[in-house]
């Protein structure tokens, strides 16, 4: 049973001093995966190489895996339809105990846990499809199941656990023990350098003494097991398996949010908790790298959830667009509304292509998907937010009205208002959109830093800079001219039919992207990392190119399987036309923008130059 205590005036551990910019950079750099042992489609795009062979033909799920998952998927769908009342969950802010038990009984907490440990043993793709079904009904249930399995104890244990750890904990998790991941602290979000929670090895070397406090721990208020990140010797970050019923573990708050009203998110305090040495995962000092590797696949849940939400929105606007008549015709025939519906359908198709591609790559192996997963998370969460917002706009006042109110008036209770509240957090969960852009940008310039990093490193000696200069001359002398060659030009990719032009566009644009990234490095030098708006545009271009490629490759695979269907190509074509316009705009904005002026204005706001602009509002508190 989880310990719940009344908050004390002071936490168990005082906050660590805030890390300097250099310390934060060193912690982040030390945790990232240093090598690229397997190919990455997106990394190649950023280097000017359109490696279509990595995604075309679009990968197919293993039929055996699909058939293996079918009975579970059918049980899950029936359970969600017959036993789950999402309006009740949202209204009461609690998932009923019988719903949680029902999910336990069908094995929904062990979807990816191998069968040898009592789990379902399903593939990554089928896991995301299962979570998509859940999301189509209730977001709080998604948070419960996803936090327990995507980033909770099972995944890091599968990847890095010892045989003894797996034997001890995986069967328990497969039976429904809820787990959570505890990294965030009051002063630690995306930057872990200021981590204050610490664990000291006991004198006899048998256990660690854990102290600290964690914030925003999803599932923390109902979990039995946690993965806890804490500093150990030499300030290294280590991952521990912690049991919530151990002495010294306490939930001090259950937190409440704008959406996901039933999410079990809390503040967890650790006071002199004895953690056995054998509960370290992977090894001392490897915790942050463990978290990043875990997120390579853990992040794939959110993109799939966003696809399910977008499909629900499409269903709602399709019905409403046909039923609601204004000015003598259904609103769906009015151009202003039709533009939203058409874009929504095309983007839903592309979102699913990106999500499925990344999951299938993870299942297949042989791919480094850190960039694909990060873009899938960033891209799909941002598109889905716009889709839900457009859905509310199309439904008007009925979109803003709650389901209970709609039902009381005898109208169909489409949950648009709830979906808007629940969806917004996706742009923040598991790395905010801004952090995703920085993460992707860092990986995108990795080759350049390997080649020429010493030239811009202030710590490099004169000899190191000269060696890097010679290395750079040799590399760029061959690499850069190739970025101007036409390759397949205007006549390649004929097998894609009406989509061939889009694939040629991606090839040309990938070389332009690589050139532009190089030009930015030359122009801005070490200051490029501060030009986050510029880097963000380059990342967004890469994301659009991935989306076009995935959508076209998936459409081609679907048409090849069933030549009579034209829908996939139509959707991919419309999406690609829209995405190409965005790419061209972002290329122009790399060099023609208001970034410097806007940044200066932001500094003036923070320096109180514009306090007069805040006049005319009621001051609720003194500053």
N, C-alpha and C positions, 0 to 999 in steps of 0.2 A: 504494500500500500504506500503510495506517495506521501511523504511528509509535507503537510501544509502548515506554515507558520505565519504569525503576524510579523510584518516588517519591523526590523529594528532600526534605530536611528542611524547606525553606521553599518556598512557592509562588512562581510568577513575579511575582505582584503581591500586595502587601499588601492586607488587607481595608480597605474604605472605612469611615470612621466611621459608626456607626449613625445613620440619619436620625431627626430628631425627628418627633413626631406630625404637626406642621403641615407639615413637608417631605414626609412620606409622603402626606398628604392632597392636597397641591398637585400632586405627581407623578401620582397616580391621577386627579385631576380633569382635569389637562391632557391626559391620554391618552384619556379617554373621548370617544365620539362626542357632540358637543354638540347636534346638531339631530335632529329626527324628520321627515325629508322624506317618509317612506312610513308608512302606517298599521301599527299593531301591535295585534293582538287583545288581548294581555295588558296592554299599557299602558292600553288603553281600559277593561279590567276594573278596574284599580286606580283609575281616575278615575270609576267608577260607570256606565260605558257598556257595555252588552252588545251589541257589534257582531257579531251572529251572521252578518251578511252576509260577514264576512271569512273565515269557515270553512265556511259552509253555502251551497250544497251542498258537501260534502266534496270537495276537489280531486282530480281524477283524473290519473294519470300519462299522459303523451303516449304513445299506442299505438306511435308510430314509435320512441320512445326505448326502450320495452320490447322491441320486436322487434329493434332494433339491438343491445341488450344480450344477447339470448337466446343466441347462439352462445358468447359469452364465459362466460356464467353456466353453461352446460352443461359447457364444458371445465373450468371451475373446480370445479364440483361433482364431476365424475368424478375429477379430480386429487386433491381432498381425500379422497375415499373410497378411492381405490386406491393413492395414493402417500404419504400422510401417516400416520405412526404417533405419535399424541399421547402415548402412554405412554412411548415411547422418547425423545421430545423432553423430556418432564418428567423422566425418569430420568437422562438424560445432561446435561441443562442446555444443550443445543445443538441448533439446527436444522440438520439435515444439509445439506451443500452442494448435493446433488442436488435437494433440495426447493426451496431458494432459486433455483437455476438453472431449475428447472421453472416457478416463478412468473415468473421473468424472461422465459422463452421464450413464455409465453402472454400477456405484457403486463400482469401483475397489479400492477406498480409504476407503471403509467401509466394507471390506470382513468379518471381525470378529465382527463388531459392531452389537449388537442385533437388530432384526427386529423392536422391539418396539421403537427404536431410529432412524429408517430409514435405518439401515444397512442391509447387506446380511445375517448376523447371521450364517455364516458357521463355521464348526468345524475347529480345529487347523490343522488336516490332510488335509482338502480340501483347506485351506488357503495356506499351503505349496505346495500343488499340483498346485494351481493357480500361485504362485510365481515361481514355476519351469517352467511353460509354458512361463512366462515372461522372465526368465533367458535364456531359449533356443533361444531367439531372441535377447535380448539386456540387457547388464549388468547395464547400467545407469538407465533404467526403473526399474530394480529390486531395485536399491539403492533408487530411489524415493519412490516406493511403500512400501518397507520394512522399511525404516527409519521412514516413516509416521505412520506405523501400528505396527511393532514389538516392537520398543522401543520409538516411539513417544507418543503423548498424549493419544490415545485411550486405549492402554493396561493398563498403570498405573491407568487411570481413571476407567476402568472396574473393576480392582482389588481393588482399594483403594479409589475411589472417593465417595463423598457424593451424595445422591440422587439429590440435587440441582445442583451440578457440572455436573453430568451426563446429566441431563435434559437441562442444558445450552449449553454444548459443544458437546456431542455425535451426536445430529442431524446435527450440523454444520459440524462435521468431516465426517459423513456419506455422506454428499452432496459433499464432495471433498475439504474441507479446509485442506491444507497440513500442517503437523505438523513435529516437530523435537525434538531431545533430546540434551540438552546442559550441558555437564559435563566437558569435556576436556578443559584444559587451557595450556598456554605455559609451565608451570612448573608442570602440573598435567596430567598424563595419566592414567596408571593402579593403581597408588598410589594416592588416593584422600586426603591424609593427608595434603598436601600443598595447598588445595583449597583456593584461594584468593577472589573470588566473595563472596560478603556478603550482607545481607539484615537486616536492623535494623527496629524494630517495631517503628512506629510513637508514639508521645507522647499521642495522643488520642486513640491509640490502634486499629485504623480502617484499617491501611495499613502498608506495609513494604516499606522501601526505598532501592532499589536494585542498587548495583554498582559492576562493574567488567567486565571482558572480557572472552569470550569463543572462543576456537580454534577448527577447524575441525568439525564444526557443520553441519552434512549432512542434506540437505534440508533447511538449515538456510537462504539461499539467496532468497528462494521462499516461505517460510513458513508463515502461518498466526498465528500459535500457537506454543509455545515451552513449554517443560518441562525443567525448569532451576534449577540446583543444586547450592545452595548458603549456606554459613555459617550464622547461626542465633545466638541466645543467647547461651552462654557457648560453642561456637565454634562448635555446632552441625550442621550437614548438613541437610538442608530442601529442599523439592521439591515444586516448584511453577509452576502454569500455567501462562504463560506470553503471552500477545498478541503483535504481532510484530508492530502493528500500534500505540502502546502507545508512548507518548512523552518520549524521552530518550533512545529508543531502536534503534540501528543503525547497519547496515551491513557495516563493514569497508573494507572488502576484499572478493572477490570471489576467491577461491583457485583452483589450477589446478594441475593435477596429471599425473603420467605415464600412467594410464589406466582410465577407466570410465570417458571419456573426457567430458561427459555431466552431471556429478554429480554436483548438486548444493550445494557445500560445502563452508562454509565461516567463517569468524571471526565476531563475534557478540559482540557489546559493549553495556553495560547498564550504563547509567548515570542518577542517581537520579530518577529511574523509580518507580512510585508509583504502588505497587501491592496490590490489596485488600486482606485483611486477609482471606477472604473466598476462595482465590485461592491457599491456601496451600493444598497440597495433603497428606492425611493420618494423618498428624500432624507434629508439629515442631520437628526437630531432627531425623525424620525417613526417610530422603531422600535417604541415601546410601543403607539402607536395602530395600527400595522400588525399587531402581535400580537393586539390585541383584536378588530380587524375580521376577521382570519383565523380567530379562534376562533368567530365567529358561525356559520360553517358547520363549522369544524373540530370543534366540540363535538358535532356531530350523529352522529359515528361511535360514540361511547360509548353513547348511548341505543339505537341500532340493535343494537349488540352485546349490550346487556342484554336486549333483546327475544329475540334468538336464544338466549341462555343460559336465559331463562325458558321458552322453548318446549322446550328440551331437558329442563329440569326437569319440565315438565308431562308429557312423554312418559314419563319415568322413573316418576313417581308414578302415572300412569294404569296402567302395566303392573303395578307393585308393588301398587297398591291393589286390583287384581283377583286377583293371583296369591297374595299372602300371606294365609293364613287363620289367624286367631286367635280363640279363644272362639266357634268354630263358624261364622264368616262372614268373608268377605274384609275386610281392615283398612280398605279404602276405604269400607265401609258403616258403620263405627263413626263416630259423630258427631264425635268429637274430631279424627279424621283427615279426615273429609269436609269439615269447615269449612276446613281448610287447602287442600284440593284445589280446592274451589269458589272460594275467594278467589284462589288462584293463577291459575285460568283467567280470572276476571274482570279481574284486574290485568294479566295478560299482554295481554289484548285492549286495555285502556286504554293500556298502555305502547306498543303498536304504533301505536295511533291518534295518540298524541302524536308519536312518532318520525316516522311517515310524514307527518303534517301539516306539521311543521317542514321536512322535506326537500322536500316538494312546494311549499311556500311559497318556499323558496330557488330551486327550479327555475323556478317561475312568474315570480318577480320582482315588484316592486311592493309588497313587504312589508318592514318592518323587523323582523327576526326575532331581534334580540339577546336579548330577554326570553324568547321562545319557546325558543330554543336553550339558554339558561341553565337554564330550568325543566326542559326535557327531560333535560338532563344530570343535574341535581340529583335530580329525581323518579324517573327510571328507574333510576339507579344505586342509590338507596336501596331502592326496591321490589325490585329484582333481588337485592340482598343478603338481604333477608328471604325471598324465594322460595327461594334456594339453601339458606338456613339451615333453612327448613321442609322442604325436600326431604330434607336430611340427617336431620331429626327423624323424618320419615315412614319412611325406610329404616332408621333405628336404627343398630345396630352396623355393618351393611353400608354405610351411608352414610359412616361414619367410617373404614372399611377401604379400603386402597388398591386400585386396579384390579389390580395385579400379584398381591396377596394373594388377592383374590376369584377371579381367573383360575386361580390355582394350586389352588384348592379346587373348581374346576369350576362356579363361579357366574358369572352374567352380570356383566362388569366395568363397571358403571355408574360413571362418573368423578366422583361427587359430592364426594368428598374433594378431588380436584384442582380442581374447579370452585369450591369454597368458598375455597380458597387463592388462586386466580386472580382471583376476583370482587372480593375485598375492596379492592383498590387502586383500583377504579373510583370509590369515594367520595372519592378524593384526586386522581387524575389530572385534569389540565386544569382545576384550580380545585376545591378541597375543597368539601364540602357547606356548611361554614360560610362560606367566601368567596363561594360562589354566592348564599347568602342575603343577604349584605351587598351584593353587586353588584346583585341584583334589587331590593333595598330602595332602593338609591340611584337606580336608574332609575325606580322606582315613584313617588318623591317629586319627580321632576324638575320637573313643572309647578308644584308648590307652591314649590320653590326659585326658579324663574324669577319667580314672582309676588311672593313674600314673603321671598325669601332675604336681602335687605338688612336686614330687620327683626331677624334673628338673627345677622347677621354683625358681630362686634365691630370690624371694620375700617371699617364703614360710617360716613359722616358723618351729622350730624343732618339735613341736607337730603335725603340719600339715604334715610334711614329714613322721613322724612315722605312722600317720593314713593312709597316702597314701601307705606306705610300706606294712602294714597289708592288706589293700584292694587289692593291687597288687598281693600279695601272694595268696590270696583266688581266685582271678579271673584267673590269669595265671596258677595256679595249676590245674585248670579244663580245661581251654581253650587250652593251648599249647599241651598237649598230644593228644587231639582229632585231631590235624592237621596232625598226623602221621598215623591215621587209614585208612584202604583201602577203606571204604565205598563200592561203587558198583564195585570197582576194574576194572577187565578186561571184565566184562560180562553184564554191565548195558546198558540201553538206547537202547535196541534192536529195539524199534519201529522206530528208525531213520535209520534203514537199513545200507547202506554203510557209513552213516554219524555218526553212533553210536560211532566209535572210536574217532571222534573229540570231541564229548560231554564228553566222559570219560577223554579225555585229558584236557578239560576245568576244570572238577571237580578236577583232580589231581593237575593241575597247580594253581587253586585258593587256595588250601591248601598250596602249595609251596610258592605262592605269599604272603600269610599271614605270613608264617614262615619267609620268607626273610625280609619282612618289620619289623617284630619283631626283628630279628637278627641285622638289621641295626640300630634300635633304641637302642639296647643294646650296639652295638659297637661304635656308634658315639655319643650317648647321645644327649645333647642339640645342638651339632654341626651338627646334621643331617639336620637341616633346611638350613645350608650353603652348604650342598652337593647336590646342585640342579641337577647335572648330574645323581647322583645315584637315587634321587627321580624321575627324569624324566624317567629313565628306568623302574622303578616300575609302574609308571603311564602308560607308553606305553604297558607294559605287560597286565595291566588291560584293556586297550583299545582293544588290540588284542583279549582278551578272550571275551569281550562283542561282538566284531565283529563276531567271530566264532559262538558264541551262537545265535546271531540274524540271521546270514546267514543260519545256519542249521535249526533253528526253522521256519524261513520263507519258506525255501525250502520244509520242511516237510509239512507245511500247504498248500502250492501250489500243491504238489503232491497228498495230501489227497483229495483236491478238484477236481483235474483232474489227475487220476492215469496214464494216457497215456503219460503225458509229463515228459521227463527225464532231460530237461535242467536245472531246478532249482537245482536238486541234483548235477549235474555235476559242475555247477558254484560254489555251496557251497563247494563241495569237493575240487576243485582246490584251491579256496581261502583259505580254512582251512589248506590245506597242506602247502601253502606258509606262512600263518600266524604262524603256529606251528614252522616253522624254525626260524622265527623272534623272537618268544617267547623264544625259547631255547637259541638263541644267546644273548638276553637281560639278561636272568638269569645269563649266564656266565659272562657277562660284568659288573654285579653289583659288583663283587669282583675282577675281573681281567680287569683293565682299565688303562688309562693314565691320569685320571682326575687331580691328584695332579700335575704331571709334566706340563700338559697343562695349568693349572691355573697359575702356577709359571711363565711360559713363557708369558702368557697374562699380568701378573703384570710387567714383564720386558719390554714389549712393551709399556705399559702405563707410565712406569718410564723412558722412553727415552733410554733404553739400546740398542735398535736396530734401532736407527735413521739412521744408516749407510745403513740399508737395503732399505731405501726409496730413496737412491741416484740414479741418472740417470733419474729422471723425472723432468719436468718443474715445478718449484715452482710458482703457480698461485697467491699465497698471502703470505705475511710475517706472521710468528708466533711470 
